[in-house]
Amino acid sequence: MEPLLPELPTDTLQRVSSELRCHPTDEKVALHLDEEDKLRHFREHFYTPKMQDLPRVDLSLVNKDENAFYFSGHSLGLQPKMVKTYLEELDKWAKMGSYGHKVGKRPWILGDETITGLMTDIAGANEKEIAIMNALTVNLHLLLLLFFKPTPKWYKILLEAKAFPSDHYVIESQLQLHGLDIEKSMRILKPREGEDTLRTEDILEVIEKEGDSIAVILFSGLHFNTGQLFNIHAITQDGQAKGCFVGFDLAHEVGNVELHLHDWGDDFACWGSYKYLNAGAGGLAGVFVHEKHAHTIKPALVGWFGNELSTRFKMDNKLQLISGANGFRISNPLIFLVCPLQASLEIFRKATMKALRRKSILLTGYLEYMIKHYYGKDKTETKKSVVNLIIPSHIEDCGCQLTLSFSVPMKYIFKELEKRGIVCDKREPNGVQVSPVPLYNSFHDVYKFINLFNSVLESAEIKRKMSVI
């Protein structure tokens, strides 16, 4: 397989700094990388919050008219500027009423279908394998109703420890729905003692040993807390070899890393669109069902939007199910949720996932390098606070998100970050998540973030000492 990058991020930084006759931490390196970045213009397609508009910024510490430092795309992506233009559908509704269903640039009756093709490169799937519908948790329930058919000997669902709470709740409720004992049927796989992430060999070993009793393997593609990118292909191959159905929650992976769901042979997957796909809070979600199941697995629950359009409005109560994933749709998607997703997906189509992933590895690798240089355990300046990185051993085994923990309590750190207009995410008990997103973050953003970080840590340390006194 062709490597994503011809060299590791650290090698790139060393090479560029050597050419520029400076240290890799020098600002000149960040500026040079931005100049060479062929994707840099895409940041102009998004709105970035201003310092003065954020609720907890200390305006005495910042220039109120400048953009904030936004590193929270793993939580909520920025708004594409074209969203407001596409929401012209509001005007169509006002001017045309029900005629909007069938006329105009974006007939509402076809709203979701017109953008499904834009998801194929992102998901690595055929158009008939994808449906845009509902919200992620709803779709996860619908998919488990299809694929989880327990028997007395084949009744477990395998998932990773500390999965996203919604996934955990879905699995619990599905087990309860079938009258199964949660403790016996919910197989939770934990990392080794003293480790933060799961080893692929440990996952595959459990599948080999217990696969005969595992009906469904349901993992995150990328763990929301640690940022670990799981080996989907290996898990899928080994799981299916043992007779398991294999599916993934790709909420933190879609739009973040390259996917090849069709080629990997995954049975099913689902994702949301408000994180890296930038479709806004509560945005339309997506599902993938491999085409190999087209004639063997039918929807457990049906609705009129799973009916062929040609007969949908005959109202004769004779279901003609659409072949492929669109047959799993139940109801009419809200056109005002289609618009933001379309605005973002059109940007992805121009940028391409391959190019975005290549930039992302270097961008996140640059952030990792800078943190380790200034704040790692082996740093030269012993007076500085220590920042620990929860990250797999290889940068290609994570997405753009890094999870940081500190020698100073996180509550003090996060307050100081917010005061300086640095938007990231906190994870109890002592984690802060930072995600440089390749569509709208630059190398200079990372440089400035690190440049501010020392004052953040110093102020947090002072606050901690004052609280003790």
C-alpha positions as CSV (number, residue, x, y, z in Angstrom):
1,M,0.0,0.0,0.0
2,E,1.3,3.5,-0.9
3,P,2.2,5.5,2.2
4,L,0.1,8.5,3.0
5,L,3.2,10.7,3.2
6,P,6.6,10.2,1.6
7,E,8.2,11.0,4.9
8,L,7.2,11.3,8.6
9,P,6.1,14.7,9.9
10,T,9.2,15.0,12.0
11,D,11.4,14.4,9.0
12,T,9.5,17.0,7.0
13,L,10.0,19.5,9.8
14,Q,13.7,18.8,10.1
15,R,14.2,19.0,6.3
16,V,12.3,22.3,6.0
17,S,14.0,23.9,9.0
18,S,17.4,22.8,7.5
19,E,16.5,24.5,4.2
20,L,15.4,27.6,6.0
21,R,18.5,27.5,8.3
22,C,16.4,27.6,11.5
23,H,15.0,25.3,14.2
24,P,11.8,23.3,13.5
25,T,10.0,25.4,16.2
26,D,10.8,28.7,14.4
27,E,7.9,30.7,13.0
28,K,9.5,30.6,9.6
29,V,8.7,26.9,9.3
30,A,5.0,27.4,10.0
31,L,4.8,30.2,7.4
32,H,6.7,28.2,4.8
33,L,4.4,25.2,5.3
34,D,1.4,27.4,4.8
35,E,2.9,28.9,1.7
36,E,3.4,25.4,0.2
37,D,-0.1,24.2,1.3
38,K,-2.3,23.8,-1.8
39,L,-5.4,23.6,0.4
40,R,-4.8,26.8,2.3
41,H,-7.5,28.8,0.4
42,F,-10.3,26.5,1.7
43,R,-10.2,28.2,5.1
44,E,-11.7,31.2,3.3
45,H,-14.9,29.1,2.7
46,F,-15.7,29.1,6.4
47,Y,-16.7,31.6,9.1
48,T,-14.3,31.7,12.0
49,P,-15.6,33.1,15.3
50,K,-14.2,36.5,16.3
51,M,-12.6,37.1,19.7
52,Q,-15.3,39.6,20.7
53,D,-18.1,37.2,20.0
54,L,-17.0,34.4,22.3
55,P,-18.5,34.4,25.8
56,R,-15.5,33.8,28.0
57,V,-12.7,35.7,26.3
58,D,-10.8,38.2,28.3
59,L,-10.6,41.2,25.9
60,S,-7.7,42.6,27.8
61,L,-5.6,39.7,26.6
62,V,-6.6,39.7,22.9
63,N,-7.4,41.8,19.9
64,K,-11.2,41.7,19.9
65,D,-11.4,42.0,16.1
66,E,-9.1,39.0,15.4
67,N,-10.3,35.5,14.7
68,A,-10.4,33.1,17.6
69,F,-8.1,30.0,17.6
70,Y,-10.6,27.3,16.6
71,F,-9.4,23.8,17.3
72,S,-12.8,22.2,18.1
73,G,-13.8,20.6,14.8
74,H,-14.1,17.3,16.5
75,S,-17.0,18.8,18.5
76,L,-18.6,21.1,16.0
77,G,-17.3,22.1,12.6
78,L,-17.2,25.7,11.4
79,Q,-20.0,27.0,9.3
80,P,-19.4,27.0,5.5
81,K,-20.1,30.5,4.1
82,M,-22.4,29.0,1.4
83,V,-24.9,27.8,3.9
84,K,-26.7,31.1,4.0
85,T,-26.9,31.1,0.2
86,Y,-28.3,27.6,0.1
87,L,-30.9,28.5,2.7
88,E,-32.6,30.4,0.0
89,E,-35.0,27.5,0.4
90,L,-36.6,29.6,3.1
91,D,-37.5,32.1,0.4
92,K,-38.8,29.4,-1.9
93,W,-41.1,28.2,0.9
94,A,-42.4,31.7,1.5
95,K,-42.9,32.4,-2.2
96,M,-44.0,29.0,-3.5
97,G,-45.4,27.0,-0.6
98,S,-45.9,23.4,-1.6
99,Y,-44.6,23.9,-5.1
100,G,-41.1,23.8,-3.5
101,H,-41.3,20.1,-3.3
102,K,-40.8,19.7,-7.0
103,V,-39.3,22.9,-8.5
104,G,-36.3,25.1,-8.1
105,K,-32.6,24.3,-7.9
106,R,-33.2,21.9,-5.0
107,P,-36.6,20.2,-5.1
108,W,-37.3,19.2,-1.6
109,I,-38.6,15.8,-2.5
110,L,-35.1,14.9,-3.8
111,G,-33.1,17.0,-1.3
112,D,-31.2,14.2,0.3
113,E,-30.7,12.1,-2.8
114,T,-29.1,15.0,-4.7
115,I,-26.2,15.1,-2.2
116,T,-25.7,11.4,-1.6
117,G,-23.2,11.3,-4.5
118,L,-21.1,13.9,-2.7
119,M,-20.6,11.4,0.1
120,T,-19.1,8.6,-2.0
121,D,-15.4,9.7,-1.9
122,I,-15.7,10.6,1.8
123,A,-17.1,7.2,2.8
124,G,-15.4,5.1,0.2
125,A,-18.6,3.6,-0.9
126,N,-21.0,3.3,-3.9
127,E,-23.9,5.7,-4.0
128,K,-26.4,2.9,-3.6
129,E,-24.7,1.9,-0.3
130,I,-25.3,5.3,1.3
131,A,-28.4,7.0,2.7
132,I,-28.6,10.5,4.2
133,M,-31.2,10.3,7.0
134,N,-32.1,10.9,10.6
135,A,-29.5,11.4,13.4
136,L,-26.7,9.1,14.2
137,T,-28.2,7.4,17.3
138,V,-31.5,6.8,15.5
139,N,-29.6,5.2,12.6
140,L,-27.6,3.0,14.9
141,H,-30.7,1.6,16.4
142,L,-32.2,1.0,13.0
143,L,-29.0,-0.8,11.9
144,L,-28.8,-3.0,14.9
145,L,-32.5,-4.0,14.4
146,L,-31.3,-5.3,11.0
147,F,-28.0,-7.0,12.0
148,F,-28.4,-8.1,15.6
149,K,-30.5,-11.3,15.5
150,P,-29.3,-13.1,18.6
151,T,-29.6,-16.9,19.2
152,P,-28.8,-18.8,22.4
153,K,-25.2,-19.3,21.3
154,W,-24.7,-16.2,19.2
155,Y,-25.7,-13.3,21.4
156,K,-22.9,-10.9,22.2
157,I,-22.0,-7.5,21.0
158,L,-18.3,-6.6,21.1
159,L,-17.4,-2.9,21.7
160,E,-14.4,-0.9,23.0
161,A,-14.2,0.3,26.6
162,K,-15.4,3.9,27.2
163,A,-17.3,4.0,23.9
164,F,-19.2,7.2,23.3
165,P,-22.1,7.1,25.8
166,S,-24.8,7.2,23.2
167,D,-23.4,4.0,21.6
168,H,-23.2,2.4,25.0
169,Y,-26.8,3.2,25.7
170,V,-27.9,1.9,22.3
171,I,-26.3,-1.4,22.8
172,E,-27.7,-1.8,26.3
173,S,-31.2,-1.0,25.1
174,Q,-30.9,-3.4,22.1
175,L,-29.8,-6.2,24.4
176,Q,-32.8,-5.4,26.8
177,L,-35.1,-5.4,23.8
178,H,-34.1,-9.0,23.1
179,G,-34.4,-9.9,26.8
180,L,-30.7,-10.5,27.2
181,D,-28.5,-10.2,30.2
182,I,-26.4,-7.0,29.6
183,E,-23.5,-8.1,31.7
184,K,-23.1,-11.4,29.8
185,S,-24.0,-10.1,26.4
186,M,-22.1,-6.8,26.3
187,R,-18.4,-7.7,25.7
188,I,-16.4,-4.6,26.5
189,L,-12.7,-4.7,25.5
190,K,-10.3,-2.7,27.6
191,P,-6.7,-1.6,27.0
192,R,-3.9,-3.4,28.8
193,E,-3.1,-2.3,32.3
194,G,-1.3,1.1,32.2
195,E,-2.1,1.7,28.5
196,D,-4.6,4.3,27.1
197,T,-5.3,2.7,23.7
198,L,-6.2,-0.8,22.5
199,R,-3.7,-2.9,20.6
200,T,-5.0,-4.3,17.3
201,E,-3.6,-7.7,18.2
202,D,-5.6,-7.8,21.4
203,I,-8.8,-6.9,19.5
204,L,-8.2,-9.7,17.0
205,E,-7.3,-12.2,19.7
206,V,-10.7,-11.7,21.4
207,I,-12.5,-12.0,18.1
208,E,-10.6,-15.3,17.4
209,K,-11.3,-16.7,20.9
210,E,-14.9,-15.5,21.4
211,G,-16.1,-14.9,17.9
212,D,-18.4,-17.9,17.8
213,S,-20.6,-16.2,20.5
214,I,-20.3,-12.6,19.1
215,A,-23.2,-11.7,16.8
216,V,-22.1,-8.1,16.1
217,I,-18.9,-6.2,16.5
218,L,-19.7,-2.5,16.9
219,F,-16.6,-0.3,17.3
220,S,-15.9,3.4,16.8
221,G,-13.8,4.0,13.8
222,L,-11.9,6.5,15.9
223,H,-12.2,6.7,19.6
224,F,-13.8,10.0,20.7
225,N,-11.7,10.4,23.8
226,T,-8.2,9.0,23.0
227,G,-8.3,9.8,19.3
228,Q,-7.2,6.2,18.5
229,L,-7.9,5.2,14.9
230,F,-8.9,1.6,14.8
231,N,-7.8,-0.8,12.0
232,I,-11.2,-1.2,10.4
233,H,-10.1,-3.5,7.7
234,A,-8.4,-6.0,10.0
235,I,-11.3,-6.0,12.5
236,T,-13.8,-6.5,9.6
237,Q,-11.8,-9.4,8.0
238,D,-11.3,-11.3,11.2
239,G,-14.8,-10.6,12.6
240,Q,-16.5,-11.8,9.4
241,A,-14.3,-14.9,9.3
242,K,-15.8,-15.9,12.6
243,G,-19.3,-15.3,11.3
244,C,-19.9,-11.9,13.0
245,F,-21.6,-8.9,11.5
246,V,-19.2,-5.9,11.7
247,G,-20.2,-2.3,11.9
248,F,-18.7,1.0,12.9
249,D,-19.8,4.3,14.4
250,L,-17.7,6.8,12.3
251,A,-18.8,10.0,14.0
252,H,-15.2,11.0,14.6
253,E,-13.7,9.5,11.5
254,V,-15.9,10.6,8.6
255,G,-14.4,13.7,7.0
256,N,-11.3,13.2,9.2
257,V,-9.5,10.3,7.6
258,E,-9.8,8.3,4.4
259,L,-12.4,5.5,4.4
260,H,-12.9,2.6,2.1
261,L,-16.0,1.0,3.5
262,H,-16.9,-0.9,0.3
263,D,-13.5,-2.3,-0.4
264,W,-13.0,-3.2,3.3
265,G,-16.3,-5.2,3.1
266,D,-17.9,-3.7,6.3
267,D,-21.4,-4.8,6.8
268,F,-22.7,-1.5,8.0
269,A,-21.6,1.9,9.4
270,C,-23.2,5.2,10.5
271,W,-22.0,8.7,11.1
272,G,-23.1,12.2,12.0
273,S,-22.4,15.4,10.1
274,Y,-21.9,18.1,12.6
275,K,-18.3,17.5,13.4
276,Y,-15.8,17.2,10.6
277,L,-18.5,17.4,8.0
278,N,-19.5,20.9,9.2
279,A,-23.3,20.6,8.7
280,G,-24.2,22.3,12.0
281,A,-25.6,21.0,15.3
282,G,-28.1,18.2,14.8
283,G,-27.1,17.9,11.1
284,L,-28.4,15.0,9.0
285,A,-26.6,11.7,9.6
286,G,-25.6,9.0,7.2
287,V,-25.7,5.2,6.9
288,F,-23.7,2.7,4.9
289,V,-25.0,-0.8,4.2
290,H,-22.8,-2.9,1.9
291,E,-24.3,-3.9,-1.4
292,K,-23.7,-7.6,-0.7
293,H,-26.7,-7.4,1.7
294,A,-29.0,-5.8,-1.0
295,H,-31.0,-8.9,-1.5
296,T,-30.7,-10.5,1.9
297,I,-31.3,-7.8,4.5
298,K,-34.4,-5.7,4.5
299,P,-35.5,-2.8,6.8
300,A,-36.9,-3.9,10.1
301,L,-38.9,-0.7,10.2
302,V,-40.2,1.0,7.0
303,G,-41.7,4.3,6.0
304,W,-42.9,6.0,2.9
305,F,-39.5,7.5,2.0
306,G,-38.2,4.0,1.5
307,N,-40.8,3.6,-1.3
308,E,-39.8,4.1,-4.9
309,L,-40.5,7.8,-5.9
310,S,-42.4,6.6,-9.0
311,T,-45.2,5.1,-6.8
312,R,-44.7,7.0,-3.5
313,F,-47.6,9.3,-4.1
314,K,-50.1,6.7,-5.4
315,M,-51.1,6.2,-1.8
316,D,-52.2,2.6,-2.6
317,N,-50.3,1.2,0.5
318,K,-48.4,-1.2,-1.7
319,L,-44.7,-0.8,-0.7
320,Q,-42.2,-0.8,-3.5
321,L,-39.0,-0.7,-1.6
322,I,-36.1,1.2,-3.1
323,S,-33.1,-1.1,-3.6
324,G,-29.9,-0.1,-1.7
325,A,-29.5,2.0,1.4
326,N,-32.2,4.5,0.4
327,G,-34.7,1.8,1.1
328,F,-33.9,2.2,4.8
329,R,-35.2,5.8,4.9
330,I,-38.3,6.2,6.8
331,S,-39.4,9.9,6.6
332,N,-39.0,13.1,4.6
333,P,-35.7,14.8,5.4
334,L,-35.8,18.4,6.5
335,I,-34.5,20.5,3.5
336,F,-33.0,23.0,5.9
337,L,-30.7,20.3,7.2
338,V,-29.8,19.3,3.7
339,C,-28.6,22.8,2.8
340,P,-25.7,23.1,5.3
341,L,-24.5,19.5,4.5
342,Q,-24.5,20.2,0.8
343,A,-22.5,23.4,1.3
344,S,-19.8,21.5,3.2
345,L,-19.8,18.4,1.0
346,E,-19.2,20.5,-2.1
347,I,-16.0,21.8,-0.4
348,F,-14.9,18.3,0.3
349,R,-15.4,17.3,-3.3
350,K,-13.0,20.1,-4.4
351,A,-10.4,19.4,-1.7
352,T,-10.6,15.5,-1.8
353,M,-10.1,13.3,1.2
354,K,-6.7,12.1,0.0
355,A,-5.3,15.6,0.0
356,L,-6.9,16.5,3.2
357,R,-5.6,13.5,5.0
358,R,-2.1,14.1,3.8
359,K,-2.2,17.6,5.1
360,S,-3.8,16.5,8.3
361,I,-1.0,14.0,9.2
362,L,1.6,16.8,8.8
363,L,-0.5,19.4,10.6
364,T,-1.3,17.2,13.6
365,G,2.3,15.9,13.5
366,Y,3.5,19.5,13.7
367,L,1.3,20.1,16.8
368,E,2.6,16.9,18.4
369,Y,6.2,17.8,17.7
370,M,5.7,21.3,19.2
371,I,4.0,20.0,22.3
372,K,6.6,17.3,22.9
373,H,9.5,19.8,22.3
374,Y,8.3,22.4,24.8
375,Y,6.2,20.4,27.3
376,G,7.1,16.7,27.0
377,K,8.6,14.7,29.9
378,D,12.1,14.9,28.4
379,K,12.0,18.7,27.7
380,T,15.1,20.7,28.5
381,E,13.3,23.4,30.6
382,T,12.4,21.6,33.8
383,K,10.5,24.5,35.2
384,K,7.8,24.2,32.7
385,S,4.6,22.2,33.3
386,V,4.4,18.8,31.7
387,V,1.8,18.0,29.0
388,N,1.1,14.4,28.3
389,L,-0.2,13.2,24.9
390,I,-2.7,10.4,24.7
391,I,-1.8,9.2,21.2
392,P,-1.0,5.9,19.4
393,S,2.6,5.3,18.7
394,H,2.3,6.2,15.0
395,I,0.8,9.5,13.8
396,E,-1.0,7.6,11.0
397,D,-3.0,5.7,13.7
398,C,-4.9,8.8,14.8
399,G,-7.0,11.5,13.1
400,C,-6.4,15.2,13.5
401,Q,-7.5,15.2,17.2
402,L,-4.9,15.1,20.1
403,T,-6.0,14.6,23.7
404,L,-3.7,16.4,26.2
405,S,-3.5,15.9,30.0
406,F,-1.6,18.1,32.4
407,S,0.5,18.3,35.6
408,V,-1.9,21.2,36.5
409,P,-5.6,20.5,37.1
410,M,-7.5,20.8,33.8
411,K,-10.1,23.2,35.2
412,Y,-7.5,25.9,35.5
413,I,-6.0,25.2,32.1
414,F,-9.4,25.3,30.3
415,K,-10.3,28.7,31.8
416,E,-7.1,30.2,30.7
417,L,-7.5,28.8,27.2
418,E,-11.0,30.3,26.9
419,K,-9.7,33.7,28.1
420,R,-7.4,33.8,25.2
421,G,-10.0,32.7,22.6
422,I,-8.6,29.2,22.1
423,V,-11.6,27.0,21.4
424,C,-11.0,23.4,22.2
425,D,-12.8,20.7,24.2
426,K,-12.5,19.4,27.8
427,R,-12.9,15.8,28.8
428,E,-13.2,14.9,32.4
429,P,-11.3,14.2,34.5
430,N,-8.1,15.9,33.1
431,G,-8.2,16.0,29.4
432,V,-8.3,18.7,26.7
433,Q,-8.9,17.8,23.1
434,V,-7.3,19.9,20.4
435,S,-8.0,19.3,16.7
436,P,-6.3,21.2,13.9
437,V,-8.7,20.6,11.0
438,P,-7.0,20.7,7.5
439,L,-9.9,22.4,5.8
440,Y,-9.7,25.6,7.9
441,N,-6.7,25.4,10.3
442,S,-3.2,26.5,9.2
443,F,0.3,25.7,10.4
444,H,0.6,29.2,11.7
445,D,-2.6,28.6,13.8
446,V,-0.7,25.8,15.5
447,Y,2.4,27.9,15.9
448,K,0.4,30.7,17.6
449,F,-1.4,28.3,19.8
450,I,1.9,26.9,21.1
451,N,3.2,30.4,21.5
452,L,0.2,31.3,23.8
453,F,0.3,28.0,25.6
454,N,3.1,28.9,28.0
455,S,1.2,31.8,29.3
456,V,-1.8,29.5,29.7
457,L,0.1,27.1,31.8
458,E,1.8,29.8,33.9
459,S,-1.5,31.5,34.7
460,A,-3.1,28.1,35.5
461,E,-0.3,27.2,37.8
462,I,-0.6,30.6,39.6
463,K,-4.4,30.0,40.0
464,R,-3.8,26.5,41.3
465,K,-1.3,27.7,44.0
466,M,-3.7,30.5,45.0
467,S,-6.5,28.0,45.5
468,V,-4.3,26.0,47.8
469,I,-3.4,29.0,49.9
